[in-house]
Amino acid sequence: MMKRLVWSYGIGIVAIVAVLSFFFMMKGQTEKAVVSGNVPKAHAQGERVKQPISQFQAVQPHEAGNEVKNVKNNMPEKADPPPFLVYIDPGHQSQANLEKEPIGPGSAETKIKVSGGTSGVVTKKPEYKLTLEASMILKQLLEEKGITVKLTRSSDNVDISNRERAELANNSKADLHVRIHADGSENASVKGFSVLTPEKIIPIQSLFIKAVCRHLKLF
């Protein structure tokens, strides 16, 4: 029985763009420089505190402007925050790799490195082509919002395992890793989409899931 390909990725792309645009605008780092000093207090009214001349130097009025300039010049420049990076993984590739690799870090359980994916019932388009097309559209939309985007692959004739795809994102210190797939089913009545996240959800993942669900009016 032919597999039914779920074609609702377009709605998902719009939702991804919406939530990432919001998060990107809200993301920022503020650095504050605090200059403090200890000023000795007199023990009694009118009593002067004796300190070595080398520790306390009076600033003449005509030198005040120069002192302020020197302080400003000596302050370290504020470093720009790193750009928000989204790493997109277009699922599958033109040729499956049936070799085995761990299903997760430190796991003894294994799985094939890259499966062949499914294909469209009507168009016959393979999943690896559809996911790359969807990923390129998502990349363009996000870059128009000022978000930095990288892809695990930009062509179909590659051999990159699922583990290697995750390592590409981790080594680049990506803020978010989005994997694009078009799941198939033996049941022709099945429709919709799925969102899979790690067991331990970090704040941005929770924000992403809620935004997608609100966009699709699931709650």
N, C-alpha and C positions, 0 to 999 in steps of 0.2 A: 504494500500500500504506500502510495507516495506521501512523502512528508509535507506537512503544511508549514510554510514559512511565514513567520509573523512579520508584517511590514509596517509596524507602528513606530519605527525608529525615528521618523520625522518629528513626532510629538516629543519624544524623549530628547532630541537635540535641542529643540526650543527651550525645554525645561532646564537642560544643562546650562545653556547660554544665560538664561535668566538668573539662576542662582549663583553662577560664577561671577557674573557681572556685579551682582549685589555684594558678594563677599569681597571682590577685588576693590570696590569703591570703599568698603568699610575697613579694609586692611591698611594699617599704617603703623609706624613706630615713631614715638616721640621721645626725644632725648632731652634731659634737663641737666644743666650744669649749675651746681650750687657751690658758691665760693663762700667759705666761712673763715672766721678768725677769732682768736681769743684776745679780748682786750682786758688788761688788768684793771681792777677797780681800786679806787682809793679806800683806805681803811677808815678814814674819817673825813668829814667835810674840810676841804682845803688842803688835805694832805696829798702830796705828790708821790707817785709810785716811782721808785728808782729802778731803772733798767739799763743794762749796758747800751751804749750809744749804737753799737753795731746791730742791735736787734730792732731798734725803732728809729727810723729816719724820717724827719719831717719833709713833706713835699711842699716846695715853694709854689705859690699861686701860678707863676708863669710856667711851671713844669707839669701842672696837673693834666693839661691836654695831652702832653706826650706820654704820661703814665697810662692814661686810658687807652691810647692808641697801642702802646706796647702790650697791655693786657689782652686786647682784642687780637693782636697779631700772633700772640703766643698761644691762644686757645686752639685746640685741635679742631679741624674742620668736621662738620657733621657728615657722617657717611650716609649715603643714600641706601634705603632698605633694598634688599634683593628683590627682583621682580617676581610676581606670583607665577609659578610654573605649573602648567597642566601637561601631563604626559598622556597622550592618547594611544591606545593599542588597538589597531584594526585586527579583529580576530581572524585566525587561520592564515593560510597561505595556499599557493597554487598546488603544492605537493605536500601531502601529509608526511610527518616523520614519526614512524611507529616505534622508534627506540624509546627506552624507558628513562624516567627521571623521578626524583622524589616528589610526592604530591605537595609537600610543603617543607619549609626549613627544618632540618633535623628529623624529618619523618622517615620511617622505614618503609612505609607504604609507597608504591610507585604507580605511575600512570604513563601513557604515551606522551611524547613531547609535544606534538601538535596533531590534532585530528583533522580530518578532511572537511568537516562542516557539512551543512545541508545545502539545499538549492530551492529556488522558487518553483511553485507548482505550475504557474502559468508562464512566467518568463524564462524559467530554467536557469536563471542567473545564479551562479554559485555564491555561497555565503562570503567567501573571501573577497570577492569583487564588491559585493554590496557593502561590507563593513569598511572597506577602504574608501569607497565613494562617500559614505556617511561621515567617516572620520575627516575627510578633506573638507567637507561642508562645515562640520563643527569647528575645525581648525580656523577656517576663514572667518567665521562668525565671532569666535573668541578673540582673534587677533584684531578685529575691527573694534573690539571693546578695550584694547590695550593690554590684553593678557598674553603672556609668553606661552607658546605651545610647541611641543615636540611630538614626533611620531615614532613609534617603534619600527614601523616600516612605511615606505612610500611607494612600493611596488609589490607585485604579486610573486615574483620569482625570487623568493628569499627562503632561508632555512633558519628560523629563529624560534627556539623552544619557548614554552610558557615561562619557564624559570628565567631564561635569558631576558625575556621581555620585562619581567618584574625587576630584574637587576638593573636594566637600563634606566628605569624610573628611579629606583632607589639610589643608584650612583649619582644621578643628576640632582638628588635632593628635591624631587618634585613635591609640590604642595598637594597635588591630587593626581591620582592615576586612574584614568577612565578606560575601561575595556569595552569595546563595541562588538556585540554579537547579534545575530538574527536567529534565534532559536527555532528549531523545527519540532513537529509533533506528529505522531501517527494518527492522532485524533483530529479529524477535519473541523470539528466544532470548536477547537481551542483557539483563542485569540487573546490579545493583550500584550503585556510586557512584564519583565521581571527585573528587579534591582538586587544585586548580591553585594554584600559588604562584609568586611572582616567581623569576627565575633565580638571583638572589642571595638566599639564605634567611637571615633574621636569626634569632637564638636563639628568639624566641617562636614563629615560624613552624615551626621544627624541632620544638619542644616540642608544638605543636598537632598536627602531622602524626603524630608518634609516639604521642600519646595517643589519637587517633582510631583508628589501626591496632591499638593494644593493646586498645582497647575492643571493636573488631570482631573481635579474635582473628585478625588477619591475619599476625601473627608473634609 
